[in-house]
């Protein structure tokens, strides 16, 4: 599969975590998101806050996808330190899907290197590399 480029809308706490620790991004979903099957190792993820410009990028060093999220998945996710057990317990009640991206090659931008259309999607595939 070809490497892809994505734009992700992240919360300020997710951005802070990526810029400061550069370790993991975890997301939970009720329905299977469009990009779930195409997000892969080596993909570039540009990130921004809602209604903001792209402020950085990272590469997906590894990608873990969980379908049918259940309590036993906590054993795996607790090692990352990205989500607390109490938050995870709430997430499994509301969500069926999750993905965890191990982040590498984090880079913060002064100006956005990519033109983006204004939209509502929190994750957009923008191209193959």
Secondary structure as UniProt FT lines:
FT   STRAND          4..9
FT   HELIX           12..21
FT   STRAND          24..29
FT   TURN            34..38
FT   TURN            41..42
FT   STRAND          44..48
FT   TURN            50..51
FT   STRAND          54..67
FT   HELIX           71..73
FT   HELIX           74..77
FT   HELIX           78..80
FT   HELIX           85..94
FT   STRAND          97..108
FT   STRAND          123..128
//
